[in-house]
Amino acid sequence: MHTVVERELETDLVLSPERSIPVPSRLTYRTADPYAVHLTFHITSKQPVTWTFARDLLVEGVFRAAGAGDVRIFPGRDGDRAVVCVALSSPDGTALLRAPARAVSAWLDRTLRAVPPGEERAWLSLDEALRELLASGA
């Protein structure tokens, strides 16, 4: 049986060092896709935007700068509050989001209890994925 671990967050979209706006967001983890996490948010589009990246990247980024390229994650401060910063880059532009570190860490703990590090492979349904792949090509 697969599990979904979700957490609604109020993240901040950083517009400048002095200015940010709140952006409702959701973190999602599915044991059916045990290596990935999904960050969904609304900015200016009618449809939500979802970024998918490695759970390990987020775990590392809570403690120290991690990632290269399209997704970079690093710890930071917003006044007295510890935050996790998520820098996203695409051909359409860039965005810097800040999320409360305590909420992100608590959510990550739940994902790590659902599928402990190193046990992700056991949750993969490789036979099912192969059947779907072969069926779509037929």
C-alpha positions as CSV (number, residue, x, y, z in Angstrom):
1,M,0.0,0.0,0.0
2,H,1.3,3.4,-0.9
3,T,1.3,6.5,1.2
4,V,1.1,10.2,0.4
5,V,2.7,12.7,2.8
6,E,1.5,16.3,2.2
7,R,2.0,19.6,4.0
8,E,0.5,23.0,3.2
9,L,2.9,25.8,3.6
10,E,2.9,29.6,3.4
11,T,6.1,30.3,1.5
12,D,7.4,33.7,0.5
13,L,8.3,34.6,-3.0
14,V,11.4,36.9,-2.6
15,L,11.1,39.9,-5.0
16,S,14.1,41.8,-3.5
17,P,16.1,41.8,-0.3
18,E,13.5,44.0,1.2
19,R,10.3,42.7,-0.3
20,S,8.5,39.3,-0.6
21,I,5.0,38.2,-1.1
22,P,3.2,35.2,0.5
23,V,2.6,32.2,-1.8
24,P,0.5,29.3,-0.7
25,S,2.4,26.1,-1.4
26,R,2.2,22.4,-0.9
27,L,4.9,19.8,-0.3
28,T,4.0,16.2,-1.5
29,Y,5.8,12.9,-1.1
30,R,4.5,9.6,-2.5
31,T,5.9,6.3,-1.5
32,A,5.1,5.1,-5.0
33,D,7.8,7.6,-6.2
34,P,10.2,7.3,-3.2
35,Y,13.1,9.4,-4.5
36,A,11.1,12.5,-5.4
37,V,9.4,15.4,-3.6
38,H,6.9,17.8,-5.3
39,L,6.6,21.5,-4.5
40,T,3.4,23.0,-5.9
41,F,2.5,26.7,-5.8
42,H,0.5,29.4,-7.5
43,I,2.2,32.6,-8.7
44,T,0.8,34.2,-11.8
45,S,-0.6,31.3,-13.7
46,K,-4.1,29.9,-13.6
47,Q,-2.8,26.4,-13.1
48,P,-0.5,25.6,-10.2
49,V,3.2,25.1,-10.9
50,T,4.8,21.9,-9.7
51,W,8.5,21.3,-9.4
52,T,9.8,17.8,-8.8
53,F,13.2,17.1,-7.4
54,A,15.1,14.6,-5.3
55,R,14.1,14.2,-1.6
56,D,17.9,13.9,-0.8
57,L,18.4,17.4,-2.2
58,L,15.8,18.8,0.1
59,V,17.2,16.9,3.1
60,E,20.7,18.2,2.4
61,G,19.5,21.7,1.7
62,V,17.9,22.1,5.1
63,F,21.4,22.0,6.6
64,R,23.8,23.4,3.9
65,A,23.7,24.6,0.3
66,A,22.8,21.8,-2.1
67,G,22.0,21.5,-5.8
68,A,23.2,22.9,-9.0
69,G,21.3,24.0,-12.1
70,D,17.6,24.3,-12.0
71,V,17.0,23.6,-8.3
72,R,19.2,24.9,-5.5
73,I,18.3,24.7,-1.8
74,F,20.0,26.3,1.2
75,P,19.3,27.3,4.8
76,G,18.8,30.9,5.6
77,R,17.2,33.4,8.0
78,D,14.3,35.8,7.7
79,G,14.7,38.0,10.7
80,D,14.6,35.6,13.7
81,R,13.0,32.8,11.7
82,A,15.0,29.9,10.2
83,V,14.0,29.3,6.6
84,V,14.7,26.9,3.8
85,C,15.4,28.8,0.5
86,V,14.5,27.1,-2.8
87,A,16.0,28.8,-5.8
88,L,14.3,27.7,-9.1
89,S,15.5,28.4,-12.6
90,S,13.8,27.6,-15.9
91,P,13.7,29.1,-19.4
92,D,10.7,31.1,-18.3
93,G,12.6,32.7,-15.4
94,T,13.8,32.3,-11.9
95,A,12.2,32.3,-8.5
96,L,13.4,32.3,-4.9
97,L,11.0,30.9,-2.3
98,R,11.5,30.8,1.4
99,A,9.7,28.3,3.6
100,P,9.7,27.9,7.4
101,A,12.5,25.5,8.2
102,R,10.6,24.0,11.2
103,A,7.6,23.0,8.9
104,V,9.8,21.7,6.1
105,S,11.9,19.6,8.6
106,A,8.8,18.2,10.3
107,W,7.4,17.2,6.9
108,L,10.7,15.6,5.9
109,D,10.8,13.6,9.1
110,R,7.4,12.2,8.1
111,T,8.7,11.2,4.7
112,L,11.8,9.6,6.2
113,R,9.6,7.5,8.5
114,A,7.4,6.5,5.6
115,V,10.5,5.4,3.5
116,P,13.8,5.4,5.4
117,P,16.9,6.5,3.5
118,G,18.4,3.6,1.6
119,E,15.1,1.7,1.4
120,E,13.6,3.7,-1.6
121,R,14.4,0.9,-4.1
122,A,12.2,-1.5,-2.3
123,W,9.2,0.8,-2.9
124,L,9.7,1.0,-6.7
125,S,7.2,-1.0,-8.8
126,L,9.6,-1.7,-11.6
127,D,7.6,-4.5,-13.1
128,E,4.5,-2.4,-13.2
129,A,6.4,0.6,-14.7
130,L,7.9,-1.7,-17.4
131,R,4.4,-3.1,-18.2
132,E,3.0,0.4,-18.6
133,L,6.0,1.5,-20.8
134,L,5.6,-1.6,-23.0
135,A,1.8,-1.1,-23.3
136,S,2.1,2.5,-24.3
137,G,4.6,1.6,-27.1
138,A,2.4,-1.1,-28.5
